[in-house]
């Protein structure tokens, strides 16, 4: 069994992209007496099951800002992580864009409104015609589309490599990474944390950062905090063949049905809202018929950590001192991990936030101030 320290300044619960990013940004900020506890392996939960997309196309202005901050960090990945480790994991960043396909007038109105928000923030999203969408991905069926949006700065990459890179750099700066250890309780009294109990022993600490994804509700309950998040399964399939789809194919999303696809190595991946391939295939064969000619080699599924308004739940508890949390991303956890990790580090050390995420605290639900994100796949 993994060895754990008897005490530490901060315990991070969860070794996915958000937890690893938080560990790295804390270390960069000078807080290195940190233990990251992961019950399985780094990036072994929902992070590894992610499509790995990162985009600037959102309806909520704050999400656009979060995406832009993260994209800027990942665009300078080798410099960022290479400053701390000799070997920088290749994140396989394919900056080939996101292409949203629209067939519904109400969706077009939503996207048109969001475009104004994105343009005001300098995001180069384009509203294009169905014919222009087909010029980008010639295999598409576009007869029933009314428009599409495309942003060339969007893209996709390896979530596992990003997580490993953050974790390696954090470890080089002094953070301890403990895998195969489960958190079983959080000791607290009079509004303060005193210890974290784990399957490998007890760690005395005054700070817990919950980055446990779909399991964050369970960690919150250990601390007496209600975090309204639940796991929503999402499935993906991989074909080792690509059907002639270009290496530069954007991550393409049929917004009305939720079907999406992008190139992956020599082949491609695709998924949707349904759990069975036969159900997803109805949408896939309609929009991208070439998929019907391709063999399926493997499939997997993971959880969206869904919040009531499909926006992140990020902040620090108002009732339990030094209990911080980041969850509820509703499918955007990987791509928001860079900026959210930075924000949690700033919260902890008391620095002015690079991006103010205070409107994302869990308190908004009790206060009746939900803010809905509409760009959910």
Phi, psi and omega in degrees: 000146182298144176274141178236152177287158179281336178207157178199162179287319186223136169247123173261128179257111179120123183249036172271197183298320182292314179297317181293319177298318179298317179300316180296312184290327173298314182298318178297327179280358177102357178264095185251352177278071189229139172239123174263122182251122179235125185288338176245241176242155177308133179063017184275352180264230183295331181304315183292339182268358184287154174286349175077017181281152171220131187215161176255354183276094175226164176268331180273125182305320181297321178293326176297315180296319179297315179298319181295319179297315180294319180297319178299320179293317182287335176291339177245035186304310184299319178292316183297306184279326180296343176290348186236338181227155180283324181254119179256119179301137176284115183275002176051052183283110177256098183272069185253006174092169169244137177239110176265126180259128187241129180235004185236134183297323179294319177296320179299319178297319178297314181292324180295319176297317180295326179302321179296320177296313182297316181296324179295336179261009176084015180276128186275042178292141179243138169269119186236166180276162174305322179296322178291326176296319179292330176293331178282317178232091187300336183282353181290147166264121187238009186302327184259006179277153176248342179185178175206162172235148183217133174231117186289339181282342178291168178179197179212159185202187181271110178298323181297317182294321178298315180298314180296323179295313177301314183295318180296317179293320177298316180297322178297334180269359175118352178291139177262130180252120182241119181250156180074024181232129183255138174281127183248340178196157174235114181279130181205152179200146177053038176077017180225145176274140178240333183195160172240123176270138180227172178293349180248007180130183184257137176246119176285129182199159176249359184222133174233133174244116182270115176228048189263015175058228183295346179263009183294330177300321179294317179294320177301318180297326177298332181260003181076023182247131178271112176246106187281080181224144177220159181275128176244112184296139173227137187246149177223155178228148181238133171246135178285354178248159186243357175061023180084003176292135188294152173299336182264013178302129176289165169290111192254128186232123171274099194297323184295324184258340183087357177293137178214161179202151170206159177294145179217105184059227180282348185243218178206161174243156174208160180195188181185198182274340184274158184270339183253139182298328180296327180285317177295326182298331178302315180283321182297313183291332177289317187267324184222074190304334182301336180299329179295343181266357188256143175285149175257122183267324184204166176211162178202170177214156177210175183264136155282133172270092190275138173254166182300329181248013178064022174242159183299153173245106188222134175158203179231139182300140177275348184246338179238108184302133175064029167256107180254156185210152175208110184197190175069026188287345175057043177101358184245012186299315181299310186288339179265356183302317181302308183289323180291319176300319177297317182295316179298320177297318179294321176301315184294314184275353179080024179274155175298133184289136173297318173231123181284111179252020185298337178285354179265007181295157180295338182297340184298331182288316177294329181276355180071030182241063178284151175229114190272133171265125185268342183273066181253129181263000000 
